[in-house]
Amino acid sequence: MVMEDLKRELETVAGQPVADLQAVYDRHSEDPALATELVSFLVDPELQKPASWLLRRSLEAGQRLNVIEARPLFRSLSGLKDWETRLQILQSLPYLTIGKRDVKLLEAFLRDCLAGDNKFVRAWAYNGFHELALQHEQFQSEVDQLLAQALEDGAASIKARVRNILKQQLKHQG
């Protein structure tokens, strides 16, 4: 696949229904470089939303990014303003290896998401901190405090996500 072809398709489906995004995914899912190419589009504000959806979909389907391939994703985080794009990236974190050089960028993004207005982004930001602590142990005590505070948040979606995280922690400990 030529990257320009994928870019044109993303421009066409930006703002379109999920079925259109799924059709693009179906056409390109066999390309081993799909996830890497999608990461490169996260710097383009016009392509962030469809690229982030397709990236999450490809990661969930088993594509992987190594630390070096994921680095541009972490560098693009501060430029992600749309809540849906942020949510897709937050939901992709369980499939990513967070390199030591990327920790500060991710931490700043997660803190910004926690302070945001969208309750789904906030809920998944807690999950992002959980993923960060799984890969970088120095965050565990702070994450434990954050999760305890999150249970005080009024939003049911946040409480539900935090309860799921706490269940995962129990499985890892047991």
N, C-alpha and C positions, 0 to 999 in steps of 0.2 A: 504494500500500500504506500502510496506517495502521501507525505504529510499534507501537502496542499489539497489533495482530494478530501482528506478527513477534515481539514479546516473549512473547506467549502460546505461540506455536509453539516458541520457544527453551526456555521453561519445560517444555514437554511432552517435548522431545527430549533435555534435559539427562540425560546418563548412558546414553543409548540408543545402539544401534549406528550406525556410520557411514552405513549405508543410510538411516536415518531423517534424519540430517543432510543427506544428499545430496538427499532428497526435498524438504526445506525449501528448499534451495538452488535446486532445479529450479523450484519454484513462484515464487521471488522473483528469479531471476537476471536477468530483464529490467528490473528496477527500477533506474534509474540512481543512486538514492540508497542502494542496499543497503549498500555498503561504509561510507558515512558513518553510517548507522543502526547497523550492527554495532559500529562503534567506540564509540558511545555506551553500549553494553551492557557494555563491558569493565570498568566501575567496579562492576558488580554481581557479587559472588562466585558467585552461583548461575548466572549466565548466561555467565561468562567462557569456560568450556570450549567450549560450542556456538558462541558468538559468534566466538571466535578461529578455530575450524575453518572456519566459514562465511566469515569475513573472508579467510583465506588462500586459500580456494577461489575467492572472487570476484576477488581480486587476480590470482591465477594465470590466471583466465579473461579478464583484460584490464580489469577495472574499475580506476580510478585514484583516488587521494586527493591533492589538492594539499596544500601545506605547512600551510595553515590547517585543512583537514579532518583532517589526520593529527595535529595538535597534541594533541587529547584522548587519542589513543592513547599518545603519548609521556608524557603526564601520568599515565596510568593504570599505567605500567610497574611502579612500586614496589608496587602493590597486587596484582600477579599472583603468586600463590603456587604454584598447581598446576603441576606440571612439564609436563603436556601443553599447558596454555594458554601457558606460556612458550615451549615448542617451536614452537607454531603461530605465535606472534608473531615469534620469531627467523627462522622460515622465510618470513615475510612481508616481512622487511626489504629484500630485493632489489627489491621493487616499490614501495618508499616513498621519497619525497624527505625527507631529514633536514634540517630547517631549523636555522639557526644557534642559535635559541633552544631547540631540542630536544636539542642535542648532549650537554649535561651530564646530562640525564635518561637518555638512551640509554646513555651511557658508564657511569653508575652501575649501570644494569640489566645491561649486558653483564658488568661486573666481578663482580656478584653471581651471575650465571649461571655464570661461569667457576669460581667458588668452590663451586658446588653439587655435590650428590652424583650427579645423573643425568648419565651420560656422553653421552647424546644432546643434552641441553641444553648441556652444556659444548662439545660438538663444534660445535653451531650458534652458540654464543656467539663462537667464533673466526670463524665466517663473518660474524657480525654486526659484529665489529671490522673485518673486511675491507671490508664494505659501508660502514661509517663512514669508513674511510680513502679509499675511492673517491670519496666526496662531500666529505670534509674532509681535505685533504692533510696537515695537521699531525699526523695520527695514523699516517702511513705507516711511519715508522721504528719506532715502538713496536709496530705490528702485525707488522712483519717479525720483530722479536724474539719476540713472542708466538707466532707461527707456528713459529719455530725451536724454541722451548721445547715447543710442543705435540707436536712429533714425538717428544719424549722421554716423553710421557704413555703409560702402559701400555695404554690402551684403544684397540682396533683401530678403533672407530668414529670416534674423534677423529683418529687418524692418517689414515684414509681421507678424512675431510672436509677436513683440512688439505692433503693432497695435491691434492684437487680445487681448493682455493683457489689453491694455488701454480701449478697448470696455468692457471687463469683469469688469474693475474697475468702469466704468460708471454705469453698471447694478447694482453693489453692492451699489453704492452711491445713485442711484435713486430709 
